[in-house]
Amino acid sequence: MALTFSLVSLERVNQVVSFLTRAFGITKLPPNFSPEALNWKYFSPHPWWPTSRSYILEAEGRIAAHGCVAPVRFAAGERVLESMVIIDWASGKIAPGAGLLLFQRCMELQNSSLLAIGGSSDTVRILPRLRWFAPQADFHWYARPLKPWRRFLRSKRGLRDFLKFSRNLQWRLFPSLPAPGGWTCRPARADDPVFTPAGDFIPILRTRSWLDYLCACPVAKCRLWILEHEGVPRGHSLVADIGGSARVADFALAGLPAPEAATQAFSALVRALDADGGLVEIVAGSSLAQDASAFQACGLRHRQSAPVWLADPRKAFPQKSTLEIKPMLGDTFYLYDPSNPFQL
């Protein structure tokens, strides 16, 4: 069966949505499939992608697979490494293997690599069998309650909810939040820079234009924060508010900060978010041990992990290197169940 690979036009979006809802077994459209979200994901101008980003493989006018490119860049010394995450990825039954072929075709567009972070049970089952995908360090989620009582009031208030409230109250109070030292946190201004960390890993390359694109996400209320030490900007954080759950999509300090500096800076961020009466929890994620240490020192507890794979046909990434993975890659910082947006 001949398959055609092409960009999705605005006129065919409804056809793509119908395909995705069948493939995912969706009966009620989630927020990430709203018209505003689809326009932002698929068609809004992106600083690193010259065209729209929704692609299909089709046979005789029927969609066999779909994927949307979420561009990513890494910094390996002076080199910029192009990569991507494919979101809204699904394959139908009319052409076996079409989903994996779509992966290959998307990588060929920029002769780049491809990241797969977690995914469906089928994804987790299939990718480890493919030689062109190599496992990377797992991605981990952490969370801490901010307003246990507000969380409880939004529950059904059954026995399980009472027990969860008691546990969250304890987690809210212990351990106590570390002192922020000389670190403070403020909303970003239009002229503020963003920061790329350093260490024994391959960092994500941040640019202000990319973070501004992410901030425009219509699913979550996003805000870029600047982390200052003694009044000097030294880092940033991108935070998405999803129904009262503050998801830290990115947390980055310039250079190679000491562990206590990362803990103090993250503590300043938690305090700023805690001052927002509408936020009931803070959730953060990373593949890096140094981030995990700062999260845990600030009272966040491990919630779940997701495997990460890298397809790098050009061998552009240094072998056996650790990749920095954050929620800002792909769609994990704004996907949620409206009936239960919380981790805790």
C-alpha positions in Angstrom: 0.0 0.0 0.0 1.5 3.4 -1.1 1.7 5.9 1.7 1.9 9.7 1.2 3.6 11.9 3.8 2.3 15.5 4.0 1.6 18.5 6.1 -1.9 18.9 7.5 -3.7 22.0 6.2 -6.1 24.0 8.4 -9.0 22.6 6.4 -8.2 19.0 7.4 -7.8 19.5 11.1 -11.3 18.1 11.8 -10.3 14.9 9.9 -7.2 14.6 12.0 -9.2 15.1 15.3 -11.6 12.4 14.2 -8.7 10.0 13.5 -7.0 10.8 16.9 -10.2 10.3 18.9 -10.8 6.9 17.3 -7.1 5.9 17.8 -7.1 7.0 21.5 -10.6 5.9 22.2 -11.7 9.4 23.2 -15.4 10.2 23.5 -15.2 13.7 25.0 -12.6 16.0 23.6 -9.9 17.0 26.3 -8.7 20.6 26.5 -5.5 19.8 24.5 -7.8 19.1 21.5 -9.7 22.4 21.7 -9.5 24.5 18.5 -7.3 27.0 20.3 -4.9 24.3 21.4 -4.7 22.7 18.0 -4.0 26.0 16.3 -1.2 26.7 18.8 0.3 23.2 18.5 0.0 22.7 14.8 0.0 26.2 13.1 1.2 29.0 15.3 4.6 30.4 14.3 7.5 28.6 16.0 11.0 30.1 16.2 12.6 26.8 15.3 10.2 25.4 12.6 9.5 27.3 9.4 6.1 25.6 8.6 3.2 24.2 10.4 4.0 21.1 12.4 1.2 18.6 12.0 2.0 15.6 9.6 0.2 12.6 8.4 0.8 9.4 6.4 -2.2 8.5 4.3 -3.3 5.9 1.8 -6.1 6.6 -0.7 -7.3 9.6 1.3 -7.4 7.8 4.6 -5.1 8.7 7.5 -2.8 5.9 8.5 -0.7 7.9 11.1 -0.4 11.3 12.6 2.2 13.2 14.6 2.9 16.8 15.5 6.6 18.0 15.8 7.5 19.8 19.0 11.1 21.1 18.1 13.8 20.8 20.7 17.5 22.0 20.7 20.4 20.8 22.8 23.7 22.5 23.4 26.8 20.3 23.2 29.7 22.7 23.7 29.6 25.1 20.7 27.3 22.8 18.7 23.6 23.1 18.5 21.9 19.6 18.2 18.5 19.6 16.6 15.9 17.2 18.0 12.1 16.9 18.4 9.4 15.2 20.3 6.4 13.9 18.4 3.1 14.7 20.2 -0.4 13.6 19.2 1.2 10.6 17.8 -1.1 7.8 16.7 -1.3 5.0 14.1 -4.4 3.4 12.7 -4.9 -0.1 11.4 -4.9 0.4 7.7 -1.1 0.3 7.4 1.0 -1.7 10.0 4.1 0.2 11.0 2.8 3.6 9.7 3.5 5.2 13.1 7.2 4.3 13.1 7.5 5.3 9.4 6.1 8.7 10.4 8.8 9.0 13.1 11.4 8.4 10.4 9.9 10.9 7.9 9.7 13.6 10.5 13.4 13.1 11.4 14.3 13.4 7.8 12.7 16.8 7.5 15.7 18.4 9.4 18.1 15.4 9.4 17.7 15.4 13.2 17.2 13.2 16.2 14.0 12.3 18.0 13.1 11.9 21.6 10.3 9.7 23.0 9.3 10.4 26.6 7.0 8.0 28.3 3.9 7.4 26.2 1.1 4.9 25.9 1.5 1.2 26.9 2.0 0.4 23.2 4.8 3.0 22.9 6.5 1.7 26.0 6.2 -1.9 24.6 7.4 -1.2 21.1 10.3 1.3 21.4 12.7 -0.8 23.4 12.6 -3.4 20.6 13.8 -0.9 18.0 17.6 -0.8 17.5 17.5 2.9 16.4 16.1 4.0 19.8 18.6 4.0 22.7 17.4 4.3 26.3 18.3 7.4 28.3 18.0 8.4 31.9 14.4 8.2 33.1 12.3 11.3 33.6 10.9 11.7 37.2 8.0 13.7 38.6 8.0 15.2 42.1 5.2 17.1 44.0 4.4 19.0 47.2 1.1 20.2 48.6 0.7 23.9 48.9 -2.9 24.2 50.1 -4.2 20.8 51.4 -7.4 22.3 52.7 -8.3 23.8 49.3 -7.5 20.5 47.6 -9.8 18.7 50.1 -12.7 21.1 49.4 -12.5 20.3 45.7 -12.7 16.5 46.4 -15.8 14.3 46.9 -14.8 14.2 50.7 -15.0 10.5 51.1 -12.9 8.4 53.4 -10.0 8.3 50.9 -10.1 12.1 50.6 -9.9 12.5 54.4 -6.9 10.2 54.5 -5.3 12.1 51.6 -6.0 15.4 53.3 -4.3 14.2 56.5 -1.3 13.0 54.5 -1.0 16.2 52.4 -1.2 18.3 55.6 1.7 16.4 57.0 3.6 16.7 53.7 2.8 20.5 53.6 4.4 21.0 57.0 7.3 18.6 57.0 10.0 19.0 56.0 10.0 22.7 56.4 10.9 24.8 53.4 14.6 25.7 53.3 15.6 29.4 53.6 16.0 31.0 50.2 19.3 32.7 51.1 19.8 35.6 48.9 17.5 34.3 46.2 14.2 36.0 45.1 11.7 35.3 42.4 9.8 37.8 40.2 7.7 37.7 37.0 9.8 38.1 33.9 9.8 41.3 31.9 10.0 41.5 28.1 13.7 42.2 28.1 14.7 39.5 30.6 17.1 36.8 29.2 16.7 33.0 29.9 19.4 30.7 31.0 20.9 27.4 30.0 22.6 25.3 32.8 25.9 23.5 32.6 27.1 20.2 34.1 28.0 16.6 33.2 25.0 16.4 30.9 23.8 17.7 27.5 21.5 20.7 28.4 18.4 21.9 26.6 19.2 25.1 24.7 16.8 27.8 25.9 16.0 31.0 24.0 13.5 33.6 25.0 11.5 33.3 21.8 11.0 29.6 22.4 9.9 30.1 26.0 7.6 32.9 24.9 6.0 30.4 22.4 5.5 27.9 25.3 4.0 30.6 27.5 1.3 31.2 24.8 -0.1 27.7 25.5 -3.9 28.1 25.6 -4.4 25.0 27.7 -2.6 26.2 30.8 -2.0 29.6 32.3 1.8 29.9 31.9 4.2 32.4 33.5 7.9 32.9 33.2 9.7 33.7 36.4 13.1 35.2 36.9 15.3 33.9 39.7 17.6 36.5 41.2 20.5 36.2 43.6 21.2 39.4 45.5 19.2 41.3 42.9 21.1 39.8 39.9 19.2 37.5 37.4 20.8 34.0 37.6 18.0 31.7 36.4 14.4 31.3 35.3 11.4 29.0 35.7 8.5 28.4 33.4 5.4 27.5 35.4 2.0 26.3 34.1 -1.1 26.6 36.2 -3.5 23.8 35.4 -6.6 24.0 37.6 -4.6 24.9 40.6 -1.7 22.5 40.0 1.5 24.5 39.4 3.6 22.4 37.0 7.2 23.6 36.8 7.8 23.1 33.1 11.4 24.4 33.4 13.8 25.3 36.2 17.2 26.4 35.1 20.1 28.3 36.7 23.0 29.8 34.8 26.3 27.9 34.8 27.1 25.2 37.4 25.5 26.3 40.7 26.3 24.7 44.0 23.7 22.3 45.3 22.7 24.7 48.1 22.2 27.5 45.5 19.7 25.3 43.5 17.8 24.4 46.6 17.6 28.0 47.7 16.5 29.2 44.3 13.8 26.5 44.1 12.7 27.4 47.6 12.3 31.0 46.5 10.1 29.8 43.6 8.0 27.6 45.9 7.4 30.6 48.2 6.3 32.8 45.3 3.9 30.1 44.1 2.6 29.5 47.6 1.6 33.2 47.8 -0.9 32.5 45.0 -4.1 31.6 46.8 -5.4 29.6 43.9 -2.5 27.1 43.7 -2.9 23.9 45.8 0.2 22.0 44.7 3.5 22.3 43.0 4.7 19.6 40.6 8.2 19.5 39.0 10.1 17.0 36.8 13.6 16.4 35.5 16.0 13.6 34.4 18.9 15.2 36.3 20.0 14.2 39.8 20.9 17.7 40.7 17.3 18.9 40.1 15.9 16.0 42.0 18.1 16.9 45.0 16.8 20.5 45.0 13.2 19.3 44.6 13.4 16.8 47.5 15.2 19.3 49.7 12.2 21.6 49.2 9.8 18.9 50.3 8.7 17.5 47.0 8.2 13.8 46.9 8.7 11.4 44.1 5.4 10.6 42.3 6.2 8.6 39.1 8.8 8.0 36.4 8.8 7.7 32.7 11.3 6.1 30.3 13.1 8.1 27.7 14.5 7.0 24.4 16.6 8.8 21.8 16.8 8.0 18.1 20.0 9.6 16.8 20.7 8.2 13.3 23.5 10.7 12.6 25.2 9.9 16.0 25.3 13.6 16.7 25.0 13.2 20.4 28.1 12.2 22.4 27.9 8.6 23.3 26.7 7.6 26.8 25.9 11.2 27.6 23.0 12.2 30.0 20.3 14.3 28.4 18.5 17.0 30.3 14.8 16.3 30.1 12.2 18.7 31.4 8.4 18.9 31.2 8.7 21.7 28.7 9.7 19.2 26.0 6.6 17.9 24.3 3.3 18.2 26.0 3.6 16.9 29.5 3.5 20.3 31.1 -0.1 21.0 29.9 -1.8 17.5 29.5 -4.3 16.8 32.3 -7.6 15.3 33.2 -10.0 18.2 34.0 -11.9 16.0 36.5 -8.7 15.5 38.5 -5.7 17.8 37.6 -3.7 17.0 40.7 -0.8 14.7 41.4 -1.4 14.7 45.2 
